């Protein structure tokens, strides 16, 4: 058989949830609004793949919110020596813990 190079190729482990976490997540992640220049982590949610699902190479990276585009956010991520602008839905984002602690101090 030929090797297919689809969008979710080689993501069996990366886009898998634990057994007890399966299904749709909580509503809380849809209610969080991020401001411009907030640091966010890109953690893909495999149960939501309709809108703003980033490529597997960006899973686990930290980026900066540069703006909004529709219901999604524009995230700038450093990848190698270049910077990429991603359009990611808010269900695939979470606030970076390091930046949250610095803003509280």
C-alpha positions in Angstrom: 0.0 0.0 0.0 1.1 3.5 -0.6 1.8 5.9 2.3 -0.9 8.6 2.5 0.1 12.0 3.6 -3.1 13.4 4.9 -3.6 16.3 7.4 -3.8 14.1 10.4 -1.0 11.7 9.3 1.0 10.2 12.2 -1.2 11.6 14.9 -2.5 8.4 16.6 -0.8 9.1 19.9 -0.9 12.9 19.8 -4.6 13.3 19.1 -5.8 10.7 21.6 -7.7 11.4 24.8 -7.6 9.4 27.9 -10.6 7.0 28.3 -12.2 9.1 31.1 -11.7 12.3 29.2 -13.4 11.2 26.0 -16.3 13.1 24.5 -16.9 16.8 24.4 -15.1 18.9 27.0 -16.5 21.5 29.3 -18.0 24.8 28.3 -15.4 26.8 30.2 -12.9 26.8 27.5 -15.3 28.5 25.1 -16.0 31.3 27.7 -12.3 32.3 28.0 -11.4 35.4 26.1 -7.7 36.1 25.3 -6.3 39.6 25.0 -3.7 40.7 22.4 -0.1 39.8 23.5 -1.3 37.0 25.8 0.9 33.9 25.9 -1.1 30.7 25.0 -0.3 27.1 24.6 -1.6 25.2 21.5 -3.0 22.0 22.8 -5.2 20.4 20.1 -8.6 19.0 21.2 -9.3 16.0 19.0 -13.0 16.0 19.7 -13.3 19.4 18.1 -12.0 19.4 14.5 -14.4 21.6 12.6 -12.9 25.0 13.3 -9.3 26.2 13.8 -7.7 22.8 14.2 -3.9 23.4 13.9 -1.4 21.1 12.2 0.2 18.4 14.3 3.6 20.2 14.2 2.2 23.0 16.3 0.8 20.8 19.1 2.4 21.8 22.4 4.0 25.0 21.2 3.6 28.4 22.9 2.6 31.5 21.0 1.4 35.0 21.3 -2.1 36.2 20.5 -1.9 38.8 17.7 -5.6 39.4 17.1 -8.9 37.7 16.2 -10.2 36.5 12.9 -13.9 35.6 13.1 -14.3 33.2 16.1 -10.7 32.2 16.0 -7.5 33.8 17.2 -4.4 34.7 15.3 -1.4 33.1 17.1 2.2 33.9 16.3 4.5 30.9 16.9 8.3 30.7 16.5 9.2 27.6 14.4 12.9 27.3 13.8 14.3 30.6 12.5 10.9 31.9 11.3 7.7 33.0 12.8 4.3 31.6 11.7 0.9 33.1 12.0 -1.7 30.4 12.8 -5.5 30.8 12.9 -6.6 28.6 15.9 -10.0 28.1 17.5 -10.2 28.8 21.2 -11.0 25.2 22.1 -7.4 24.3 21.1 -5.8 27.0 23.3 -5.0 27.4 27.0 -3.4 30.2 28.9 0.4 29.7 29.5 1.0 29.0 33.2 4.2 31.0 33.2 2.7 34.2 31.9 -0.4 33.9 34.2 1.9 33.8 37.3 3.9 36.8 36.1 0.8 38.9 35.5 -0.5 38.1 39.0 2.7 39.4 40.7 
